[in-house]
Amino acid sequence: MLRLTLAQMRRSLGRLTAAAIAIAIGTAFVAATLLTGGVIKRASYDSVTASFAQADLVVDGDVIGLLDEIADVPGVQAVDPVLVGGTEIRKGASRSWQIMLPVASEPALSSLTVVEGREPQEDDEIALPRSVAKRLDVQVGGTVEVSWTTWPENADPEYHTTDATVSGFTTDPGGAWTGFGGATLATRDSMLTWTNLDPEAAGADGALISAPKNTPAVHEAVRTMLGAATADREDAEPVEVLTRDQAAEAQIEETGDGNNFVVAAILGFAAVALIVAALVISNTFQVLVAQRARTLALLRCVGAVRGQLRRSVLLEAAILGVGASVLGVLLGTGVAQGALSVLGRMQDDMPLPAFVQLTPSVVLVPVLVGVVVTVLAALVPARAATQVSPIAALRPIDAPDVASRAGKLRLGFSLLLFVGGTAVLAMALVGAHARPSEALTWLGLGILGGSVSFVGVLVGAVFWVPLMVALVGRLLGKAGPAARLASANTVRNPRRTAATSTALLIGVTLVALMSTGAASARESLAAELDAHYHVDIEIRSASEGVEPLSADVARTVAGVNGIESAVDVPSAEVSLGDQWYTARALTPEVEAVLRDGRIAAAAGDDRIVVAADVWDASQPVTRIDPFTGQPMDVGEPRVLDPVVVDSGRESTAYLTPATFDAIVGDDTPTTTVWARIASDADAVAVVEAVRNELADESVAIESPISLRTQYEQLIDTLLAIVVGLLAVAVVIALVGVANTLSLSVIERRRESATLRAIGLTKRRLRLSLAAEGMLISGVGGVLGVVLGVLYGWAGSAIAFGAMGEPRLAVDWADVAVIVAVALGAGLLASVLPARSAVRTSPVAALAVD
């Protein structure tokens, strides 16, 4: 049978090539999705953990006094406490409030890189970001003035200054401190002094560990040691030892309200790729095997038994599947690497790996999908061909009749799959909103339900596709005899019409699904980013409220090109029981600057809007002195109803102007300015322009827009890759429709010849075939768009529903392109067969077997 199988494959190279192309493209789609998903995950994890540098382990929790013990654990090469402070740098009239970090004990634990000069080695040295040095007009070797403030107990604040030599310029390759305009470096002793941090509190915010050799064993050893060392602590948060990837997952889940939206999106796209590749391969190979039903029947007539034929078909499918799948993996790897190279040049602010990472799963999963699906696709028609008698098999296979027993079974099976899958999909939608903490579980259930329901649509396509084509055909029949002939031909063979339309339906549904999912992802994640980074630029007094901001700050910021609005934010420190908040008054101007509309919507004169639950809401809200923490004899304390809106810092609260004035009184110096950047402006350039304009002001400038931009770049990167995958999906659709429609037209050459013999012109024959192709593909395209949009919305609602209210969107430009491509595919698929039909004389064509 091997020789027979190879001989049949040689004789059917044309048809096998079409099937191999579909298999290769399907597996390439899977491989490219898995590879780019890995790139997205790596880039997003590196972005959110940029402040951890290249640390092998991250200790999250209070490890004061335990740093030496951590360093003594075998395998630990270095350990540094997490220390971050801030101070003001001056040069003449120019000032810049800067985040300051200590020089790391080894380069792997430093999030900054010195690109000119060297790291500070003496206590009177400092390394500045290049942009800050430019703003202060200082070079390496120059001198700046460091200014800081201390607050002795029960005494007035004390101001200190000292000169420091600029030893070098720093860069922030991972973007860890872009929100603060970069960060400076100093020796640890100087950093602790200049930022007024307590040296004995080093380790309160965790530590970074370098353990490049045998990291898993070191991880477990450090975890065990810290567990024993902190077991006796009372009322203390547990100390966790995490890898960088675990730390990244925790931060992304915090942004996504407990759900890793990056992983959810990648898994969703990968699952869709697997399912669609399976459907495309199955549909294409079923057409191929069905076309050879007579050959299989003839072999039975000359003595081949059913088992031999079945093994022959499955062996052929396996050989074809392996070869085409390996080719597909190579093609998918090339596409992913090409996309990564292009994105690497386009995304300067988003560090991306230079090469895609090949893993066993990336290679094996697409090959297994290609082989298994191809074999399964060949099994069904092969079984059908071998279950009937040889003489009956030599006759054409008619379309299933709904009235027949087989037709009723097929219809019932398709309805069962569609209704059951839709019910499971609806269950996943409800579950994702009722129990958002299990988002990945609901996503998997939703993908399963959607896949089952779509298979039901495809199984029943032989019944409903011809009806839809006939309905549209009747409407188009008034256009002329060619259109009427095309309409009549489409319903003469429902099986062929369904196969042709379904080939395009699969690809178009994929394209529409991913386009809709990508558009909804952008809208949903943009809303989530608005909630977490709801102010573009925050300017506050560098002396932390000791000195108010100049009255010109808001006016100066508002005049910067690219700033939409800037406003003074009435602020005061208040207490609610044992909790302290910085209260903001929601004036109309402040509301206009906020990106998160939920805050203003939740506000009321009897409410206080906070970002986390209040411990004791029965206590009145009271204004306090920010330095002593004691109540101030101003205003009128009030008991307010706390409303939780998960937005911004947990230490910030929002009040209506009337309630704010009543509680804090009239004496509220301006210490904060908020600004909003215009949507069409370059956010990074605008923030730098604001820093330059305020160079002579004693202010701290924080720009969450930079952090927001990093997340948006991740989304843009994901969408750019999706665009590449959509191009692959369009090719899949074109191959599928061209294959099935070409076979359909070739099968009807005798019919075409008969029409020409009775007077049909070549031009009208071409028009008839073109109209038929466009009619079938157009119906498949429109139905695919409808299904794709519905499935895309459902998937987005499940994937992003746990993060809040999902924003469902449709990219109508993509929809228009999809429909146009569908019509073009039908037209293109009919060109070559039509050309062959009109070139062949009627007599010769009638002689074709």
N, C-alpha and C positions, 0 to 999 in steps of 0.2 A: 504493500500500500504506500510505502514511502516513495517508491519510484513513480507510482500513479499520481500521488499528491504533487510531487515536484513537476511532473509533466503537465498536470492541470494548471499549476501556477505559471509555468512558462507560457502556456496557451492563453492565459487570462491576464497577462501582464498589464494591459491597458486598464482593465477594471480594478485589478489589485493595486495599481498605482494610485487610483483615485481613493480607494479605501485606505491605503498606507498614508496618503497625505493627511486625511482626516484624523487617523490615529496619531500620526506624528505631531500634528498641530494640537490635538487634544492633550497629549502627554507633555508637549512643550508648554502649554498653558498651565498645567499643574506644576511643572518644574519651575517655571518663571514665578508663579505665585508663591511657592514655598521659599524660593531664594530671596525674592524681594521682601517677603514677610520677615525673613530673618534679618535683612538689612534694616528694615524699619524698626524692628524691635531693638536691635543693637544700637541704632542711632538714637532712638528715644530714651533707652536706658542710659546711654552715655551722656545725653543731654541733661537729664534730671539728676544725675549723680556727678556732675562736673565738679562740684565743690569737694567731692571725696577723692579727687585726683585719680591715681591708679592704685589706690589702697586695695589690698586683697580682702581685708575684713573691715567692717564698720561696727563699732560698738555704740549702740543707741541706749543711752541712760547715764545715770550719775556714777562715775568711776573715780570720784575724788579720793586721793590717797592710794589708789590701786594701780597706778601707771607703772610703778617699778615692778610690781608683781606680774603684770601682763608682760612686761619686757623680759622677765625671767622664764616665761613659758618656752620650752624647747621649740625651736622653729620660728619664733617671732624675731624678725630681723630688725624692726624698728617700730615704735609706737609714739604717736603724737596726740595730745589732747586737741579736741575741736575748740579753737579759740578764734572768735571773730569780734572785733570792736570797731569803733569809729572815732575819728579825730579830725581836726581842721588843719589844713596845710595852707600856709600863706607865703606870698612873695610880693612885697610892696603892697599895692592896693588890691591885688587879686587874691581871692580865697577859694578854697575847694574843700568841702567836707568829704572825707574818703573812708571807705571800708579799709581796715588795716588787719593784716594777717602776720603771724610770726614766720620766720624762715623755718622751713621744714627740716627735720633731722636727716631726710634723704629725699632725692628728687621725686620718687614715686608717690610721696605723701604731699606734694605741693600742687595746688590747682593753678598756680601761676608759673610762667616761664620768663626768665630774664633774657631779653633778646639783644640788649646792648649794655655794656658795662658788666657788672657782677652783682650777686646778691649782697645785701648788707652783712658785714662781718663784725663791725664795731657798733657800740651802742649809740653812736651819734651819726649813724648812716641810715639812709632810707632809699627804697627803690619805688619809683612812681610809674603809673600807667603813662604811655607815651602821650595820650590825649591830654592828660592833666599837666604833664611837663610842658606841652605846647601852650596850653592855656595860661600857665604861670610864667612862660617864657624863661625856662631854665634848662640847662644842658647837663649831661653827666659830668660830675665834678663840681657843679654849682651848689648853692646853699639855699635852703628853704627854712621857713619858721614853722615849727609844730606847736599848736595851741590846744590846750585841754583844760577841763574844769574838774575840780574835786569838791565834794560836799561833806565837810567835817560835821560830826554829829552836833546838833544844837548850835550851829554857827553858820555864818553867811558863806556862800560859795567862794572858792578861791580859784583864781585864774593863773595858769602857768604857760610859759612859752620857752622854747629852746630851739637852737639852731641845729640843723641836720644836713649832712652832705648827701647829695644825690649820687648813689653808687651805680645805678643802672635804671633801665626802663623795663617794665613788666608788660606781658600780654596775658590774655585770659583765653587760651585756646578752646576750652570747652564751653565758654559763655556762662561760667558760674556766677560772675559778678557784673554782668552787663547792665543789670537793673540799677546798679549804683555807679556806673561810669568806670568800671574797673576796680582794682584793689591795689593797695600799697603793701610793701614788705618792710619789716624791721626785725631786728633781733628779738627774741622772745621777751627779754627783760624790758627793752624799750617799748615794745608793743603793749605789754601789760601796764606800764607806767603811763604811756601817752593816751591809752584808751580808758584808763581808770578802772581796770579790771583787777579783781582780787587774785593775787598769785596762788593763794591757798585753795581757790575754787577751780583750779585747772582740772578739767575732766568732768565738770558738772554737765556739760552738753555732749559727752561721749568722747570717743577717740577713734583714730584711724590706725590700722595695723598693716605693716608690710610683712608678708610671709609667702614669698614666691615659691618656696619649695614645700611640697606636701601640704598644701593649703587646707584640704579637708580635715586632716588629722589635727592641724594647728587650730582650726575652727572649733573642733570638738573639745580640744584641750582648754582653750581660752574660755569657752562657754561653761565647761565644768568648773574651772577655777573661779570664774566670776559668780557662778551660782552658789558655790560654797562661801565665797567671801561676802556676799550680800544677803545670805539667808537670814541673818539676825537683824536686818534693818527693819524698823517699824515704820509703817505708813509710807513706804518708799515704792516708787514705780519699779517694776522689774527691769533688769538690764538684759538687753538682747544683743547677741553677736550675729551679724548678718554678712553675707557676701555682698559685693557691689550690686549684683543682679537682684538679690533679695531686697536690698535697700531701695533700688529703683522701683521694684514692684510695689513696695510699701508707699513710696511717694506718689506714684501714678494712681494707685488705688485711693489715696487720700484726695487727690484731685478729682477722681471719678466717683467720689462718695462710696468708697469701699469696693469698687469694681475696676479691674484693669481694662480700660477701654481699648488700649493698644492691642493687647492680646485678643480681646473679643473681636476687633475689626479684622485682624490677621486671620484668626480661625474662621471667621465668617467667609472671607474671600477664598481661603484655601478650600473650605468645604464646597463652596459654589463651584470652584474650578474642578474639583473631583467629580461632582455630580454631572456637570455639563459635559465634561470630557467623556464620561461614561455614556451619556445619552447620544452625543454626536457619533461616537465610535459605534455604538449599538445600532443606531439608525442606518449609518452608511454600510456596515457589514451585512445587515439584514437585507438591504437592497441588493448587494452583491450576490449573496447566497440564493436569494429568491430568483435572480436572473439565471442561475445555473440549475434551477429545479429540473428542467428537461434533461440536462446532461446527467444529473444524478439518477433520474428515472431510467435513462438509457443504460447506464451501468448496471442497474438492477436487472434490466431485461437480459443482459448478457451474462448474468450469473453472480454479480456482487451481492452479498447479503447486507442486511441493514446495518449490522455492527461495523462492517468494513467501511461503508459509506460514512457512517457517523464519525468513526475514528479518522477517516481521511479528511473530512471537513474540519474537525477539531484540530488535527495536526497542522493543516494549512493555516487555520486561524492563529494557532500558537506561533508558528514560524513568522507569519506576517506581523503578529503583535509584538514579538521580541524585537525584530529588526526595526520596525517603525517606531517602537517606543524608545529604543536606544537613540535613534536619530532624533526623536523628539526631545529627549533629555539634553542632547548636545545643542539643539536649536534653542531650547528654553534657557539654557545656561548662557548662550551667546546673547540672547535678547536681554536677559537680566543684567549681564555685565555691561552691555552697551548702554542700557538705561542708567546704570549706576555711574558710568563714566560721564555721561552727559549731565546728570544731576550733580555730580561732584564739582563740575565746572560752574554750574548755575548757582548752587547753594553755598556761597562762601561762608555764611555765618552758621551753617549746619554741618559739623564735622561728620563725614561719611567714610566708611571703610573703602580702601582702594579696590578691593576685589570681593566678589561674592564668596560666601563660605559654603563649599560643598561638604555635605554630611551624608552618612549612609541613607538617612530617610529621604533626602532630596533626590538621590539617585534611584533608590529602590521603589519608593512609593509610586512615582509616575510609571516606571516600567511594569510594576505589578498591576497598576490600574489598566494600562494599555493591554497587557496580555489577558488578564482575567476578563475584562469587559469584552474584548474581541472574541474570546472563546465562548463566553456566555451568549453574545450576540449571534454567533454562528450556530450555537446549539439549538435554538428555537426553530429557525427555518429548516435546519438539517433534519430535525426530528419530524417536522411536518412533512418534508419531502419523502422520508423513509417510512412513514406510517400508512401511506396509501399504496394501492397496487401500482405496478409499473405502468400498466396501460393507462390508468387514470392519471398518473403523474405526468404523462406525456401531454395531457391536455392543459390549456391555460388555467391558472388559478383565478377563480372569480373572487370578487370582493365579498366579504361576509354580508349576509342578509340578516337584517334585524329579526326577521320572522323565523329564521332557521335556528336550530338548537345551538350551533356554534356562535351565531351572531348574538343570540340572547345571552349566552355565557360571557362573551367578550364585552357586551354592553354592561351587563351586571357587574363584571369585574372592574371595569373602568369607573363606574359610578361608585363602587365600594371604595376604591382607592382615592378618588377625588373627594368624596364626602368625608371619609375617615381621615385623610391627610389634612383637609381643611379644619376639621374639628380639633386635631392635635395642634395645628398652627394657632387656632383661636385660644386653645388652652395655654399655649406658651405665651401669647400676648397678655392674657389675663394674669398669668403667674408672674411675668416679668414686672408688672406694676404692683401686684399684691405682695410679692416677696423679692424685692430688688437685690437683696444680698446674694441671691443665687443666680446672678445674671448669666453666667456661662452655661449653667445647666439648662436654663430656659432657652438660651441661644441654640444649644445643641438640639433640644426638642423641637424648636421652631424650624431648624434646617431639615430635620427628619420629616416633620409634617408637611412642609412646603415641597420637599422632594417627592414624597408619596403622592401628594395631590397633583403635582405636575406630571408624574408618570401616569396617573389616571387620565389626565388630559390627553396625553400622547396615545395611550392605549385606545381611547375612544375617538381619536382623531379621524379614523376611517368613516365614522358616522357623521360627525358634526362639521368637519372641514368642508366636505363636498357640498353640504347644505349652505354653508356660508358663501362658498365660491359661487354656487348656483344663484343665490340671492343677489350678490353683487353683479354677477354676469347678466342677469335679466335687466338690471338697471343700465348696464353699459351696452346692451344689445341694440339700443336705438342709434348707436354711433355708426352703424353700417354693417354690410354683410360679413366683413372680416371679423368684427367684434362678435356678431351673432354666431359665426362658425366657431370662434375661440370659446365662447361661452358654452356651446353645445358639446365641444370636445372635452371640456374640463369635467363634465358630469357623466361622461360615457364610461369612464373607468375610475370609480371612487377610490379604489385602493391606490392607484397610481397618483391621483390628485392628492390624496392624503399624505402619501410618502414624500411627494415633492414639496408640498407646503410645510410639512412637519420638519423637513431638513432645515428650512429657513426659520421656522418658528422657534426651534431650539436656540439657534444663534442669536436671533433678535431678542428673545426673552432674556438671554444672558446679558446682552448689551444694555437693554433697558433696565434690567435689575441692578446691574453694577453702576450705571449712570445715576439712577435714582438713589441707590444706596450711598453713593459718593456725595451727591448733592445734599441728601439728608444728613449725612455725617458732618459735612461742613457746617450746616446750619445748627445742628445739635451741639457740636463741640464749640462753635462760636458762642452759643448761649451759655454753655458751661464755663467757658473762659471769661465771659462777661461777669459771671457770678463770682469767680475767684480773683479776677484781676479787674475790678470794676472802676478803677481810676487810672488814667494813663500816666500822669505825672503828679507826684506829691512833693511839694517844697515845704520844709519846716525849718524852724529855727535850729541852728547847729548847737546852741547851748541848751537844748531840750526844754525850752519854755522860760529860761531865765531872762532872755532878752526877746522881745516880740519881733516879728518880721517888720521890715520897712514897709511903709504904705505904698511904695512904688513897685514892690515885687510883683503883685498880680498884674499891674498895668504893664510892666516890662515883659512879663511872660506872654500876656495877651498880644503883644506886638510882634512876637516872633512868627516868622513865616511858617505856616503849617499848623499853628495853634488855632483851634476852632473857638475855644473860650477858656478863660482862666478866672477863678473866683476865690475870694477870701472865704475860708470855711470857719464859721464860729465854732470854737472848740473849748472844752473845759473838762477837768478831771472830776469824775463823780464816783460814788460808791453805792453799791446795792448789797447790803449785808457785808460779807467779807470780800466781795468781788469789786475790783476797780475797773473802771472803763474810761476811755477817752470819748466823751459824748460829742457828737456832731449835730449841728442844727440843720435840718433839711429845708433850707430856704429854696425858693424856686430856682435861683442861680445854681445852687449846689445840686439840685435834682437834675438840672440840664447837663451837668458834667458827668454824673454817674452813668455808667453803662448798664448797670443792673437795675431794671425798673421794678423788681420785686421789693426793694427797700422802701421806696416812696409809697408803693401800693399798700404795704403793711403798716405804715406809720399812722398814728392817731394821737390826739391830745391826751388820751388816757393810756398810752402805750409807750414802751421803750423797745426798740428793735435791736436785737442782739444776734450774734452769730453762733451761740451755743446755749445750752440749757442753763438757766439760773438756779443756783442752789437754794436760795430762800427768797421767793418773790414777795413775801409779806413785809419785807423791810422797805422803808422809803428810799427813794433815790436822792442822794445828798451830795452837794458839791464839796470837794475836799481840796486841801492844799497838796499839790503834787510832790512836795519835798518832805513834808511831815506826815502826810496821810491823815491829818486831822480835819474834821468838818470845819468849814468856813462859815462865819456869821453873815451869810448873804443868802438871798433867795429864800425859797420856801420848799423844804423837802416834801416829796410827794410819793405815795404808793402808786406804782404804775404796773400795768399788765404787760409782762414780757412776751414778745413775739419773736420767735426764732426764725431767722432767714440766714441760711448757710451761705454767707457772702463776706469775703474779706477777713480781716483779723478778728480773732475772738475777743481781743481787748477793746474793740471799738463798738460803740452803741450809737443809735440815731434817735433823735427827738424832733418833734415838730417845732417850729420857731417859737410858738407861744409857750409850749411846755419848757423848752430850753431856757427862755428868758425868765420864766417863773422860778425855775430851780437854781440857775447859776447866777442870776442877777445881771446887772449892766456892765460890770467890770470884767470884760472878756477880751484881753489883748489878742491880736491876730498872730497866731503861731503856725498856721498851716494855710497853704494855697494849693488848690487842686486845678489841674488843667486837662483839657481834652484835646486830643490830636485829631485833625481832619482825616476822614477816611481815605482820601486820595493822597495823603502825604507820606513821605518816607519817615516812619516812626523813629528809627535809630538816628537819622540826621537831625530831626526836630529836637530830640532829647539833647543831643550834643550842642545844638544851637542855643537851647535854654541854658545849659551849663556855661556856655561862653558868655551869654548876656548877663548872667548872675555871678560872674567871676569875682566881682568886688563886694559881694554880699556874704554875710556869715550864715549860710544856709546849707542844709543837707537835702540833696535832691535824690529821690528814689523814683525809679521808673518801672513799675510793673509791666508796662507795655513791652519792654524788652523781653521779659520772661514770657509774656503772652505771645510775642512774635516767634519765640522759639517753638512753642506748641503749634502755632499756625504754620510754621515752616514744616513741621512734621506732617501736618494735614496736607499741605501742598505737595510734599514729597509723595505721600501715599496716593493722592489724586493723580499726580503726574505718572506714577507707575500704573495706576488703573487705566489711564488713557492708553498707555502702551498695550495693556492687556485687552482693552476694548478693540484695538486694531487687530490683534490676533483673533478675537472672537468674530470680527467681521470677515476675516479670511476663512474661518471655519464655516460661517454661513454661506459664503460664496462657493466654497468647494462643495458643500452639501447640496445646495440647490443646483449648481451646475452639473453635478454628477447625476442626480436623480432626474432632472428635467432633460438632460441630454439623452439619457437612456430612454426616457419617455418619447421624445421626438423621433429617435432612431427607430424605436419599435413601430412607429406609425408611418414609416416611409411608404408602405403600400397604400395606406389610406390617402396620404398626400398625393401619391401618383394617380390614384383614381380620381381625385378632385381635379388634378391638372388635366387628366384625359377628358373630362366632361366640361372643360372650359375655364377653370380657375387660373388666373394669371400668376406669374411668378411674384409680382409685387404684392398681390393680395394674399398669396400663400405666406410670404414673409411677414406681412402685417398680422395674419391670423396666428402664426406661431409666436410672434413677439407679444401680441395681445394676450395669448394664453399664458405665456410665461409670466408676464407682468401681473395678470389677474391672480394667478395662483400665489406668486411670491408676494404680491401686495396684500392679499388677504392674510397670508402667514405673517407678514411684517406688522400689520396693524394689530392682529390678535397677539402677537409676541410683545408689542409695546404695552398693550393693556395688561397682559399677565406680568410682564417685567416690572411695571410701575407698582402693581398691587403687591407682588412679592418683595420688591425693594422697600416699599413702605412698611410692610409687616416686619421684615428683617431689621430695619432701622428702629422701629418702635420697640423691638425686643432688645436689641444690642444697646441702645442709648436710653431706653426708658428708665433704667436703674439710676441714671445720672440726673434725672429730672424729667421735665416734660420734653419728649422728643419733638424736634422740629422736622416735619415731613416736607420735602421739596421735590420738584421735578425740574430738570434742566431741559426746557422746551427746545433749545437749539439742538441738543443731542437727539431729542425725539424726532425733530424734522430731518436731521441727517440720517437717522436710522430708517425712517420710512423711505427716504430717497434712495438709500443703499439697497433696501429690499426691492424696490421697483427696478433699480439698475441691475440687480443680480438676476432677476427674471429676464430682463431684456438681454443682458450679456450671455446668459446661459442658452438662449435660443438662437444666437447669431450663427454659430458654426453649424449646428444641425440644419438650420433653415437654409444656409448657403449650400450645404451638401444636397438637401432635398430638391432645391430648384435647379441645381446643376445636373442632376440625374434625370435622364429622359423617362417619361411615364412608362414606356415599355420595359426598360431595364429595371426600374424600381418595382414593377409588378412581378418581376421574376425573382425577387429577393425572398429567401426562405425566412 
